[in-house]
Amino acid sequence: MATSRLERIGTIFTRVEGLLTRGAMKPDDRPLWYDVYKTFPPDTEPKFARTKPEPKPIRQILYKEDVIRAKFHEKGHGLGTNMLNLSGETQTKRLIQQYEKLKSEGVPEIELIEKSVAAVSTERQIASKITPKNRDSVSGQVLADAQLINIFKE
């Protein structure tokens, strides 16, 4: 029935229970959830007319690293990733570590971001020039041949 409002009267459990007690539904045809619901009823019955709970305000969770990260991303730094880096450190993480190191050394707040970016970029340039200790190993050969042109060669 399109105009029926029976879902607002009682719960699905009470309606199935009524069908079972009146004989409209055979006990063998009862839903699987019926016995579980009857054994472990909920604390508050799920009725349609139940009042809505008060919405709780969402707490703002900000860490000190979030403020630093926002400063770096605002200037366009910290977005690059290196898929060959097996250490799991992102560029943003290294920037934050360098930022905190320079801050503890007493570098002025204005220069912190630029000096952190410069230090991390020089670290990355040095790391890219370092060759593997054992070039004959499989990982050494992969790292030596890791170029975009070589990926698509057969």
N, C-alpha and C positions, 0 to 999 in steps of 0.2 A: 504494500500500500504506500503510495507516494506521500499521502498526507498524514500518515501515522506518526505519532510522537511517542511510541511505546519505549523507545530507547531511553527516554527520560524518566520512566517509571521503574524503579528498582535497578538491580544490576543483572548482568548476564548470568551470574551464579544463581540469583533468586529465581530468575525465569526458568533456567534449566531444572532447578530443584522443584519448582511448581509443576513442570512437565512430567518429571519422574513420579511425584507423589500422586498426580491425577491419572497416571497411566497413559498419557499421551506419548511418552517416550519410554521405550523398554530399557531396563537397567543395563542390558548388553550394548545398547546403542549410545550410552552416555559418553561425552567427550573424555579424552585422556586426562585433561587438566582438572576435571571435576573432583576426583578423589584427593589429588594433591591440594587443591584449594580448600577442600573441606577439612583436611588434616592440618594444614598450615594456613589459616586465614590471615589476611593482611591486618596491620595495626589499625589503619583507617580504611573504611570501606570505600571502594571507588565508585561513588555515586555521581551522577551528572550534575546535581544541584549543589555539590560541595563548593564551599567558598574557596576562592583562589588564595594561595599564600601570598604574604607580603613580599614584593620583590626586594631582594637584598642588594645593596650597592656592591658593585664589583671593585675589589681593592686594586689599586695600582701597584704593581710589583715592579720596581725599578732597581737595578743593581748599579753600582758605581761604574761597572764596565759598559753598561748601556749608554751612559752619558758620553763616555769616551768614544764608543763605537759610533754614536750619532754624529759626533764632531768629525770623525774620519770620513764617514759616508757623505756628510754634508759637503765636504770638499772634494769628493770623488775618489777617495783612496779606499783601499781595502776590499775592492770588488773582484780582484783577480784570483784565480785558483790554479793550482798546478796538479794535474792528475797523476803525474809521475812521482809526486812527493809521497813517500810511504810513511812519513812520520805522523801524518794526520793533523799537522798544524796548518791552520789557514793563515792567510796573509793578515787578516784582521786580528787574529790572536797574537801574531808576532808584533803587530803595530801596538796593541794594547800593552804587551809586555815591555816593549821599548819605551812607550810613553811613561809607564810607571817607573821604569829604571831612571829615565831622564828627570822625572819629577822629583825622585828621591835625591838626585844629585843637585837639585836646586836650580834647574833651568827655568827661566821665566815662562809663564803660562802662554804668552803669545807665540813663543818659538817652539813650544813642545811638539805640536803636530808636524810642523815642517821638518824638524830635526828627526823625529821618529820615522817619518816617511823616507827621509834621506838615508838613515841608518839601515832600515829594512831593505831598501832597494839596493844598497851596496852589498848587503849580506846575500841577497838573491843573485846579484851579478857574480859574486865570488863563488857561490854554490854552483852556478851554472857552468863555470869554467873548470870546476873540479871534475876530473875523470875518475871512473871507478878504479879501485886498486887492481882488480883482476879483470882485464879486458877480455880474457878468454872465457870467462863464465857466461852463462846464458843471459843473466840479467845485465851484465856489462855490455854484451853485444846489442841487446834490445835498447838500452839507454843510448848507446853510441849511434844506432840507426834510427832513433825516434825523431823523424822529421815528417812533416805533412806530405811531402812529395813521395816519400817511401811507403807511406801507408797504403796508397792506392795502386802501387806497382804490383804486378803479378809475379 
